[in-house]
């Protein structure tokens, strides 16, 4: 495995516990206890994923995340002890791929982390999806809108790919959430809704391609090339 994980957590005991647990499952874990140096370390070391606490002693995790998203699109898993929807949604809107509310269970954190990293595996098969103005290269993890590449985070690409593979078919929110995260979920979780909102913004004038089916979920319109 040997993926590099940057863990940013000011609770020394928790950081040590999580670090040891992830290391026992084959990860290389690098620790930071403050947030100010995170952007510099990410630029220098290019980790495969970042686990980022919201409450840090020098600068809050949301501010750190905002700076990271100016230059880096790798997976970011937020940790929060706040347990408030507004803080979770804020993180997702800025560009977090997932979040976990403390107290953290190492097994759950590992499952979430693996779910975020799975798309970066070299085992991905070559696959091109052509939906007219929208084209997706699954292996390269790149989506193109009218020939221009979209700047997508890991979670955004994962969700778009899931919808595109089933274009024209309604996908239940619960199923999307389970497949994006890869583990059990809270049925009131709003992360899929926020991801869809982010995707629509990045699709700009083509945001209507993702259709909301009230009370059920979402559907990606097949477009001209996908019409039956």
Secondary structure by P-SEA (a helix, b strand, c coil): cbbbbbbbccaaaaaaaaaaaaaaaccbbbbbccccaaaaaaaaccccccccccccccccaaaaaaaaacccccbbbbbbccccaaaaaaaaaacccccccccccaaaaaaaaaaaaccccccccbbbbbcccbbbbccccccccccccccccaaaaaaaaaaaaaccbbbbaaaaaaaaaccccccccaaaaaaaaaaaaaaccccccccccccccccccccccccc
